[in-house]
């Protein structure tokens, strides 16, 4: 066979070996990607902390149960359809002896048309009913839930407990077996709060309030992340949720409600407090002391950074990305104070050109803010 009016070779003359090699390479790449992702999931270590397959609370359990329901229904449909297709390919394949035989016509069969209409409708209904029910259930907080306000900033999360009048950052502390109703908004751009072990993703929208139900069944720390691109350091906008016992939470509340101790001249933290005032840190960071006149309160309507009143009580800072693995708290803090934009590109905390002595003094003072 030769094609007329073209210089291209006939289709049966096209070499298939290069195509097969490319398909083999593509299959190998896809297989490797699945294998590596499976290894990361099975590892379960600090490098891959965000997984939806390890629910630790009732709301995450509800989402997990819905996922597996849909997954197994989809798997059954896939197996039946692919099995039927393979069966048809082998049983009803073209044979030489059947060349003159007309296939049986099924067009217009009421039974078959009703069958392949009713079955998909029942499958979709079986998926839709629990899905819609879960959506409504997960967007309405219980009457006994503890309220926490979450405000998204570039690039850190602020947590305010209105009942306790506590403000903190990066680390959200909750009592175990207690529902938390998170009322979320954003101070600048669109953010997305996601702690997969406790619930799904929910947007933080400027000028609006969205709700998210959180609850942990165990005492543990859970990793979270902003799941919406929000600027240069989006990948460095993380969070931690620490679920503690009720007694530990009550003690944490007492500690957080207490003001910091104002350092006086001659004490180890006095020099650092002086650097904090003189280098412009007071323009963005609130610090509360027993002496209200000495306190530095940044109004919510102004541009501000994390409240540093109890900075030393948080084991992570700078959007919960520091300290890194193998790094001490003070080592990470020193690196951060030396040049914040180098650690987090686009950081609104500028490089203040602090000397090593000033950095050391600041660390001493910050470490005293329990």
Secondary structure as UniProt FT lines:
FT   TURN            4..5
FT   HELIX           11..13
FT   HELIX           17..43
FT   HELIX           46..48
FT   TURN            52..53
FT   HELIX           58..91
FT   HELIX           96..98
FT   TURN            99..100
FT   TURN            107..108
FT   HELIX           110..138
FT   TURN            143..144
FT   STRAND          146..153
FT   TURN            154..155
FT   STRAND          156..161
FT   TURN            162..165
FT   STRAND          166..169
FT   STRAND          171..175
FT   TURN            176..177
FT   STRAND          180..186
FT   STRAND          191..194
FT   TURN            196..198
FT   STRAND          202..204
FT   STRAND          210..214
FT   STRAND          220..226
FT   TURN            232..233
FT   HELIX           234..236
FT   STRAND          238..244
FT   HELIX           246..257
FT   TURN            265..266
FT   TURN            268..269
FT   HELIX           270..278
FT   TURN            279..280
FT   HELIX           281..283
FT   TURN            292..294
FT   TURN            300..301
FT   TURN            309..310
FT   HELIX           311..313
FT   TURN            318..321
FT   TURN            325..326
FT   HELIX           329..338
FT   HELIX           340..343
FT   TURN            345..346
FT   HELIX           356..367
//
